[in-house]
Amino acid sequence: MVATVDAEYERSVALLERLVNQNSGSMNFEGVRKVGDMMRAELEPLGFRLEWLDMSAAGRAGHLVATKHGKKGTKRLLLVAHLDTVFEPDSPFQAFVRNKSTGVDEAEGPGTGDDKGGMTVIVAALRAMQAAGTLKDANIEIHMTGDEEDAGEPIEVTRAPLIAAGKRADVALDFEGLVRDAGQDMGSIARRSSNSWRLEVHGRSGHSSGIFSETSGDGAAFELARIIHRFRTELPEPNLTFNVGLIAAGQEAAFDAGGIRATAAGKTNIIPGIALARGDFRTLSEEQTARVKSKMLAIVAESAPLTSAKISFDPGAYPAMAPTVGNKALLDRLNSVNRDMGLAEMPPLDPLKRGAGDISFVASDVDGLAGLGPYSRGDHAPGETVDLGSIKRQAKRAAILMSRLAREKAN
């Protein structure tokens, strides 16, 4: 398997180049489907049955699912990746550019790391397994979502196929990017949730000379400030982050339909009658999510004089992937592979250094490991750059790990 990955390195780089040069921003439905077609062309010759799951009803292109049945009674492996990127067709960042001038074989381009590099690792690993004869008996299902970067709604619909696959699987392996800390490859056994919230505050408008009086109260802006200040001082706990991303206040204020732009109007001598805010928070478990929501609701409910406020939590939240005993055991298995390959062991990554991802939707049903894609830097921004050599290292790790897991008895 190691020899095959090495021998096919330039083939892997060429595949990545083709994938990257096809724009597949989440809202570029045709582009997402074309990337799916490229992956179909790679996986069908390996014995996979491919199915396209249309998600137009949820406002997205769809997902590509690849299934291969092997020996009965052995572990069923679920591989998770995604076809889309954050770069839409109007982005100036569109092309794959290889660069060896620094002494490191790198490539810049949209999705080189997230997640077209991850899909390249999957193909390289599976081809190595085929060459070694370990693929034919393996039970593998691959879910490549078309909207990981901007999920369609309702998310219960767009993630239903993935959730169902998690219930069928014995192991889930996520091929988003490898994270390094101080130059060391890290193992990802946890990913935090992603939850968005919206706060709407109303107060009594009037002349500013009456602010804080019994007839005028505190006004909407000060009440919003009270709530946000208490979030900052009372919410902090381990593994939690929370953010206010957008604020508007005035005599009039409103968000656009997408909740990403705000308009406001008012004067310095008018007490604002409305104040709005949107933000997010991220947790390491569903229990922590419930606890944080309860605290936020309690803070919002303690209204200042002549004000009222309500907070709502957006549908479509990404759940947490908690650092379970089963996930740690999978990292131990990966470190056994590292020892056999003469590589350094991979310590568990601090979950504060990893965002939300699709594997979290199956985390409550199956043991999982994330970060099996290549190492990259600058993801989600022009200049995203992948360490091409890490594709080889990650494909070797994945091929050996999957070969060992696939011959074990199912749970």
Secondary structure as UniProt FT lines:
FT   HELIX           2..7
FT   HELIX           9..21
FT   TURN            26..27
FT   HELIX           29..43
FT   HELIX           44..46
FT   STRAND          49..54
FT   HELIX           56..58
FT   STRAND          62..68
FT   TURN            72..73
FT   STRAND          76..82
FT   TURN            89..90
FT   STRAND          97..99
FT   TURN            101..102
FT   STRAND          106..108
FT   TURN            110..115
FT   HELIX           116..132
FT   TURN            136..137
FT   STRAND          139..145
FT   HELIX           155..158
FT   HELIX           160..168
FT   STRAND          171..174
FT   STRAND          178..181
FT   TURN            182..183
FT   STRAND          184..188
FT   STRAND          194..203
FT   STRAND          206..207
FT   HELIX           208..210
FT   TURN            211..212
FT   TURN            214..216
FT   HELIX           219..234
FT   TURN            238..239
FT   STRAND          241..250
FT   STRAND          252..255
FT   TURN            257..258
FT   STRAND          262..265
FT   TURN            268..269
FT   STRAND          270..271
FT   STRAND          274..282
FT   HELIX           286..301
FT   TURN            305..306
FT   STRAND          307..313
FT   HELIX           325..341
FT   HELIX           351..353
FT   HELIX           358..362
FT   TURN            363..365
FT   STRAND          367..370
FT   STRAND          375..377
FT   TURN            379..380
FT   TURN            382..383
FT   STRAND          385..387
FT   HELIX           388..406
//
